[in-house]
Amino acid sequence: MTNSPIFQNPKSGSIKVEGTFQVVDAEGKVIKTVTDPKLCGCGLSQEKPFCDKSHANYVSIVTRMLEDARATAKAITPVGVWNLRAYEIRKRSLENRLAVGEKLIGVKFGGALLKSDSDEKRYEGIFGFLTDAMKIETELNLGALIAPLAEAEVVFKLAKDLDRAISLDEVFDFISHVAPGIEVFDCRYGAIDPFIDDAIADNACAGAIAIGSWVAAKSHDLTSSEISIFVNESLNQKVSTTAIAGNPWQAVVNASEKLSNAGVVLPAGSIIFSGSATSGIAMQAGKYRVEITGVGEVSFVAK
């Protein structure tokens, strides 16, 4: 049958097709005939290609899959979540963390891969939530992570609630302090570059964070600083801090826009990780250190 109307429910993902169709096996033998079938669009049905209403528990199921991957340090295959559900999964994951006593301390900003027919990779900014349980004091257990990458970043501390999108001219009204930081990016899908909706569901692949000493924001011109990352005291990469969004302060502006669009208000004292200035370093046991000229340094030992 041709020109059959097709409708995909934007929330559940289920696909309804109008008309009468034959279901055949691999050899073309007709198994049965169906009329107006509802097909699985969430990927979780146990009766594929047909919908078995697994989408009703989609958020809980995918959240549990991601949490199990984090708990066991074993990668899972990307589910291929769609946009509406991705945000719900990220929110549910945070709620579950808070329910067991973790405290929200801020967000991390970064980029995620967009789906495209072009060979050129394109990225869009996303954020993930950070909790106190992600903080590294002196040592990091690599065995608790899946595919950790070390990234050099600038960390910002809020002087007041970030409750709306702000402009570059307003940054110093909202940021009181800055510090050098190391983000340990750890994708629950393993060593791959996930598409944006899977990345959002995975809380922007937030793994662990290390933060150096805070200095007054207005006392340093980050646009003329260099940021370096060392592995076992050997320089791995050195770049200008302008590698972060062309201007590290712009990272705060970008984050404010994403947070505002998501209806998230960060209270005063919260932190924002800028997004990586350097390429991610596949981590092995050893010492990792990030230094920002004129600001300070931060380090930890991975075991």
C-alpha positions in Angstrom: 0.0 0.0 0.0 1.4 3.4 -0.9 0.9 6.9 0.6 -0.2 5.5 3.9 -0.6 8.1 6.6 2.1 7.8 9.3 2.0 9.4 12.7 4.7 9.3 15.4 3.7 10.4 18.9 6.2 13.0 19.9 6.1 12.0 23.5 5.9 8.2 23.5 7.7 7.6 20.2 5.2 5.0 19.0 4.5 5.0 15.3 1.0 4.5 13.9 0.5 3.6 10.3 -2.9 3.5 8.6 -3.7 0.7 6.2 -3.4 -3.1 5.8 0.0 -4.7 5.7 1.6 -8.1 5.4 4.3 -9.2 7.9 6.8 -11.5 6.2 9.8 -13.4 7.5 13.4 -13.3 6.1 12.4 -15.5 3.2 9.4 -13.4 2.3 6.8 -15.9 3.7 3.7 -14.1 5.0 3.4 -14.5 8.8 0.3 -12.5 9.3 -1.7 -9.6 8.0 -2.2 -6.5 10.2 -4.4 -3.4 9.9 -3.4 0.1 11.3 -0.4 -1.3 13.2 1.3 0.6 15.9 5.0 0.2 15.7 7.8 0.6 18.2 9.6 3.9 18.0 11.3 3.9 21.5 13.4 0.8 20.8 12.4 -1.0 24.0 9.5 -3.2 22.8 9.8 -6.9 23.4 7.5 -7.5 20.5 9.3 -5.6 17.7 8.4 -4.3 15.3 5.2 -3.7 17.2 4.6 -1.4 20.2 4.1 -3.2 23.5 3.7 0.1 25.5 7.1 -0.2 26.9 7.3 3.6 26.2 5.1 4.1 29.3 8.1 3.3 31.5 10.7 4.6 29.0 12.2 7.3 31.3 12.5 4.9 34.2 14.0 2.1 32.0 16.6 4.2 30.3 17.5 6.1 33.5 18.1 2.7 35.2 20.2 1.5 32.3 22.4 4.6 32.5 22.6 4.3 36.3 23.5 0.6 36.1 26.2 1.4 33.6 27.7 4.0 36.0 27.4 1.7 39.0 29.1 -1.3 37.2 31.5 0.7 35.0 30.2 -1.2 32.0 29.3 0.6 28.8 25.8 0.3 27.2 24.7 0.7 23.6 23.2 4.2 23.0 19.4 3.8 23.1 18.8 6.6 20.5 16.5 8.6 22.8 14.5 11.5 21.3 14.7 15.0 22.5 11.7 15.3 24.8 12.6 12.1 26.7 16.3 13.1 26.9 15.6 16.0 29.2 13.2 13.9 31.3 15.9 11.2 31.8 18.5 13.8 32.8 16.1 15.3 35.3 15.2 11.9 36.7 18.8 10.9 37.1 19.5 14.1 39.1 16.4 13.5 41.3 17.7 10.0 42.0 21.1 11.3 43.0 19.6 13.9 45.3 17.3 11.3 46.9 20.4 9.3 48.1 21.9 12.4 49.7 24.0 14.0 47.0 23.9 17.8 46.7 23.7 19.8 43.5 26.7 22.1 43.3 26.5 23.3 39.7 26.7 22.4 36.0 29.2 21.6 33.3 28.9 23.0 29.9 30.1 21.2 26.7 29.2 20.3 23.1 27.4 17.3 21.7 27.3 15.8 18.2 24.3 16.7 16.0 22.8 14.2 13.6 23.6 15.3 10.0 23.8 14.0 6.5 27.0 15.9 6.0 30.5 14.3 6.6 31.4 17.4 8.7 30.8 17.0 12.4 28.7 19.7 14.0 28.2 20.2 17.7 25.7 22.1 19.9 26.2 23.2 23.5 24.5 21.2 26.3 24.9 21.1 30.0 25.0 18.4 32.7 24.4 18.6 36.4 27.3 18.3 38.9 26.9 17.0 42.5 29.3 16.9 45.4 29.8 13.2 44.9 31.7 13.9 41.7 34.4 16.0 43.4 37.9 14.6 43.4 39.9 15.5 46.5 43.3 13.9 45.9 42.8 10.6 44.1 40.5 9.2 41.4 39.6 5.5 41.1 39.8 4.7 37.4 38.2 1.4 37.9 34.9 3.1 38.8 34.8 4.8 35.3 34.1 3.5 31.8 36.1 5.5 29.3 37.5 8.5 31.2 39.0 11.5 29.4 40.8 14.4 31.2 40.0 17.9 30.1 41.4 21.3 31.1 38.7 23.9 32.0 38.0 27.1 33.8 35.5 27.0 36.7 33.3 29.9 37.6 31.5 30.6 40.9 28.2 32.5 41.0 27.9 35.7 43.0 24.1 35.5 42.8 21.3 33.4 41.4 21.7 32.7 37.7 18.0 32.9 36.8 18.0 34.1 33.2 20.1 34.4 30.1 22.7 37.1 30.5 24.9 39.1 28.2 28.7 39.3 28.1 28.5 42.7 29.6 26.8 41.3 32.7 29.2 38.4 33.4 31.0 40.2 36.3 27.7 40.9 38.0 27.1 37.2 38.2 30.6 35.7 38.6 32.5 36.3 41.9 35.5 33.8 41.5 37.3 31.6 39.0 39.5 28.6 39.5 41.4 26.1 37.3 39.5 22.8 36.8 39.8 19.3 35.5 36.7 17.6 34.2 36.8 13.8 33.8 34.4 13.2 30.9 33.0 9.7 31.2 30.4 8.6 28.6 28.2 5.7 29.7 28.2 4.5 26.1 31.9 3.9 26.2 34.6 5.5 24.0 32.3 7.0 21.4 31.0 10.4 20.4 27.3 10.1 21.2 24.6 12.1 19.4 23.1 15.0 21.3 20.0 13.4 22.7 21.8 10.4 24.1 24.4 12.8 25.5 21.8 14.9 27.2 20.2 11.8 28.7 23.6 10.8 30.0 23.9 14.1 31.8 26.4 15.4 29.3 28.7 12.5 30.2 29.6 14.0 33.6 32.1 11.8 35.4 34.2 13.6 38.0 35.6 17.1 38.6 38.6 18.6 40.4 38.7 22.3 41.4 41.7 24.4 42.3 41.8 27.4 44.6 39.4 30.3 44.0 40.6 33.7 43.0 38.5 36.9 42.5 37.1 37.0 39.0 37.8 40.7 38.4 41.5 40.3 39.3 42.4 38.2 36.2 42.1 38.8 32.5 41.3 35.3 31.4 41.3 36.3 27.7 45.1 36.7 27.9 45.9 33.5 29.9 47.2 30.1 28.8 45.8 26.9 30.1 48.1 23.8 30.3 47.4 20.2 31.1 50.2 17.9 32.3 50.3 14.1 32.7 52.9 12.8 35.1 54.4 16.4 35.0 55.0 16.1 31.2 53.2 18.9 29.3 50.5 17.3 27.2 48.7 20.4 25.8 49.0 24.2 26.1 46.4 26.6 24.6 45.1 30.0 25.1 42.0 30.2 27.3 40.3 31.8 24.3 40.0 28.2 23.0 37.0 28.2 25.3 34.2 29.7 23.2 36.5 32.3 21.8 36.4 34.0 25.2 36.1 32.0 28.4 33.5 34.5 29.8 31.3 33.6 26.8 31.0 30.1 28.2 29.1 31.6 31.1 26.8 33.4 28.7 26.2 30.2 26.7 25.5 28.2 29.8 23.0 30.9 31.0 21.1 30.6 27.8 20.9 26.8 28.0 19.9 26.9 31.6 17.2 29.5 30.9 15.8 27.5 28.1 15.6 24.5 30.4 13.9 26.5 33.2 16.9 25.8 35.5 17.9 28.4 38.1 21.4 28.0 39.7 21.6 29.6 43.1 24.5 31.8 44.3 27.6 29.8 45.1 27.0 27.3 42.4 29.8 26.5 39.9 29.9 26.3 36.1 32.6 24.2 34.3 33.3 26.1 31.1 33.7 23.3 28.6 37.1 21.9 27.6 39.9 24.1 26.4 41.9 21.0 25.4 41.3 17.7 23.6 40.3 15.0 26.0 43.1 12.8 27.2 42.4 9.0 27.5 43.2 8.4 31.1 45.6 5.9 32.6 47.1 5.7 36.1 49.2 8.7 36.9 49.1 12.4 38.0 47.0 14.9 36.1 47.6 18.7 36.6 46.0 21.8 35.0 47.6 25.2 35.3 46.2 28.6 34.2 48.7 31.4 34.1 48.1 34.0 36.7 45.2 32.0 38.3 46.7 28.8 39.7 46.6 25.0 39.3 44.8 21.9 40.3 45.9 18.2 40.3 45.1 14.7 41.4 46.4 11.2 41.1 44.4 8.6 39.1 44.8 5.0 40.2 
